[in-house]
Amino acid sequence: MTLMIRRAEPIDAARLADFAARTFSDTYAAYNVPADMAQHLAAKYGEAIQAAEIRDRTATYLLAEVEGDLAGFAFLHFEHGPDGVALERPVELVRFYVAREWHGLGVAQTLMAACVQEARQRAGGTLWLSVWEQNSRAISFYRTSGFSLAGTVRFKLGSQLQDDHMMTLALEPVESRQPAAPR
């Protein structure tokens, strides 16, 4: 299996929008009212929406591709903190999805490592995310990735307000990870 992580380009917008809507729906449709799902999908996913997000200089999409097929993606928003919470140089991990067929094969771990590296390279101090409080698989993955529970935030899905866990990961600067010079 050849896994490659790369930044999305505008030409990826339609493929990314379809993949993002599918993975979101696969993850949450069984737990939500169809009308709320449809409203959320229409508001958050579409070629024009993803194209605008890809062009946004304060954000980055990372794509995980296996043999050229999209297996997962992450959407990072730089210098964007949660309302009412002070975080050091916040970077929001807005979306992080891996298609079910790639679960358990290392795609998520590789993609998360790329997110952390990207956040550090862009001088991020804290990587943060929100995850639905009932998504135990994702919460476990984020904990294994070093994130800690930091509070609760509200997430609007269609007409429903849901509680999400806010999780954070302190990022050490890139330069502090260099080995110390010998004495």
C-alpha positions as CSV (number, residue, x, y, z in Angstrom):
1,M,0.0,0.0,0.0
2,T,1.4,3.4,-1.0
3,L,0.0,6.2,1.1
4,M,0.7,9.8,0.2
5,I,-0.3,12.9,2.1
6,R,-0.5,16.1,0.0
7,R,-2.1,19.5,0.2
8,A,-5.4,19.9,-1.8
9,E,-5.5,22.0,-4.9
10,P,-8.5,23.8,-6.5
11,I,-8.8,20.9,-9.0
12,D,-9.5,18.6,-6.1
13,A,-12.6,20.5,-4.9
14,A,-15.3,18.3,-6.6
15,R,-13.7,15.0,-5.5
16,L,-13.1,16.3,-2.0
17,A,-16.7,17.6,-1.6
18,D,-18.2,14.3,-2.6
19,F,-15.8,12.3,-0.4
20,A,-16.3,14.7,2.6
21,A,-20.1,14.5,2.3
22,R,-20.0,10.7,2.0
23,T,-17.7,10.2,5.0
24,F,-19.7,12.7,7.2
25,S,-22.9,10.9,6.2
26,D,-21.4,7.5,6.8
27,T,-20.3,8.6,10.3
28,Y,-23.4,10.5,11.5
29,A,-26.5,9.7,9.3
30,A,-27.7,6.8,11.5
31,Y,-27.8,9.1,14.6
32,N,-29.5,12.2,13.1
33,V,-32.8,13.2,11.5
34,P,-32.5,13.0,7.6
35,A,-33.6,16.6,7.1
36,D,-31.0,17.9,9.5
37,M,-28.3,15.8,7.7
38,A,-29.4,17.1,4.3
39,Q,-29.3,20.7,5.6
40,H,-25.9,20.3,7.1
41,L,-24.5,18.5,4.0
42,A,-25.8,21.2,1.7
43,A,-24.3,24.0,3.9
44,K,-20.9,22.5,4.3
45,Y,-20.1,20.4,1.3
46,G,-20.1,21.2,-2.4
47,E,-17.5,21.9,-5.1
48,A,-17.8,25.7,-4.7
49,I,-17.6,25.5,-0.9
50,Q,-14.5,23.2,-0.9
51,A,-12.9,25.3,-3.7
52,A,-13.2,28.4,-1.5
53,E,-11.8,26.6,1.5
54,I,-8.9,25.3,-0.5
55,R,-8.1,28.8,-1.7
56,D,-8.3,30.3,1.8
57,R,-4.7,31.3,2.9
58,T,-5.6,30.8,6.6
59,A,-6.6,27.1,6.0
60,T,-5.2,23.9,4.5
61,Y,-6.7,20.7,3.3
62,L,-4.5,17.6,3.6
63,L,-5.5,14.7,1.4
64,A,-4.5,11.1,2.2
65,E,-4.3,9.1,-1.0
66,V,-3.7,5.3,-1.4
67,E,-2.7,4.4,-5.0
68,G,-4.3,7.7,-6.1
69,D,-7.6,7.0,-4.4
70,L,-8.8,9.4,-1.7
71,A,-8.7,7.5,1.6
72,G,-9.1,10.4,4.0
73,F,-8.7,14.2,4.5
74,A,-8.1,16.8,7.2
75,F,-9.0,20.5,7.2
76,L,-6.9,22.8,9.3
77,H,-7.8,26.4,10.1
78,F,-4.9,28.5,11.4
79,E,-5.1,31.2,14.0
80,H,-8.7,30.1,14.8
81,G,-9.6,29.4,18.4
82,P,-12.9,28.3,20.0
83,D,-15.2,31.1,21.1
84,G,-14.5,32.2,24.7
85,V,-11.4,30.0,25.2
86,A,-7.9,31.4,25.1
87,L,-5.4,29.0,23.4
88,E,-1.8,29.7,22.5
89,R,-1.5,30.2,18.7
90,P,-4.6,28.0,18.0
91,V,-5.0,25.8,15.0
92,E,-8.4,24.2,14.6
93,L,-8.6,20.7,13.1
94,V,-12.0,21.4,11.6
95,R,-12.5,18.1,9.9
96,F,-10.7,14.8,10.0
97,Y,-12.2,11.8,8.2
98,V,-10.9,8.5,6.9
99,A,-13.2,6.3,4.8
100,R,-14.4,3.2,6.6
101,E,-12.6,0.8,4.2
102,W,-9.3,2.4,5.4
103,H,-9.9,2.2,9.1
104,G,-7.3,0.2,11.0
105,L,-4.7,0.4,8.3
106,G,-2.6,3.3,9.5
107,V,-4.1,6.0,7.3
108,A,-5.5,8.0,10.2
109,Q,-2.2,7.9,12.1
110,T,-0.2,9.1,9.1
111,L,-2.7,11.8,8.3
112,M,-2.7,13.0,12.0
113,A,1.1,13.1,12.0
114,A,0.9,15.3,8.9
115,C,-1.7,17.6,10.6
116,V,0.6,18.0,13.6
117,Q,3.6,18.7,11.3
118,E,1.6,21.3,9.3
119,A,0.4,23.1,12.4
120,R,3.9,23.2,13.8
121,Q,5.4,24.5,10.5
122,R,2.8,27.3,10.5
123,A,3.8,28.2,14.1
124,G,0.8,26.8,15.8
125,G,0.9,26.5,19.5
126,T,-2.2,24.4,20.2
127,L,-4.0,22.0,17.9
128,W,-7.7,21.8,18.9
129,L,-10.8,20.0,17.6
130,S,-14.4,19.3,18.6
131,V,-15.8,15.8,18.4
132,W,-19.3,14.6,19.1
133,E,-19.4,13.3,22.6
134,Q,-20.9,10.0,21.5
135,N,-18.3,9.2,18.8
136,S,-16.2,6.9,21.1
137,R,-14.0,5.6,18.2
138,A,-12.9,9.1,17.3
139,I,-12.4,10.2,20.9
140,S,-10.2,7.1,21.5
141,F,-8.2,7.9,18.4
142,Y,-7.6,11.5,19.4
143,R,-6.6,10.5,22.9
144,T,-4.1,8.0,21.5
145,S,-2.8,10.8,19.3
146,G,-2.1,12.9,22.4
147,F,-5.2,15.1,22.6
148,S,-6.7,15.9,26.0
149,L,-10.3,16.7,26.9
150,A,-10.5,20.5,27.4
151,G,-14.2,21.3,27.7
152,T,-17.5,21.2,25.8
153,V,-18.6,23.1,22.7
154,R,-21.9,23.2,20.9
155,F,-22.3,22.0,17.3
156,K,-25.2,22.8,15.1
157,L,-26.3,20.1,12.8
158,G,-29.4,21.3,10.9
159,S,-31.9,22.3,13.5
160,Q,-30.2,20.3,16.3
161,L,-27.7,21.6,18.8
162,Q,-25.3,18.8,20.0
163,D,-22.6,18.7,22.6
164,D,-19.1,18.1,21.4
165,H,-16.0,17.5,23.4
166,M,-13.3,20.1,22.8
167,M,-9.9,18.4,22.8
168,T,-6.5,20.0,22.6
169,L,-2.9,19.1,21.8
170,A,0.0,21.4,22.8
171,L,2.5,21.6,20.0
172,E,6.2,22.0,20.7
173,P,7.9,24.3,18.2
174,V,9.7,22.7,15.3
175,E,13.1,24.1,16.4
176,S,12.7,22.7,20.0
177,R,12.5,19.2,18.5
178,Q,16.1,19.4,17.2
179,P,18.7,17.4,19.1
180,A,20.8,19.4,21.5
181,A,24.3,20.3,20.3
182,P,27.1,18.2,21.9
183,R,29.1,19.9,24.7
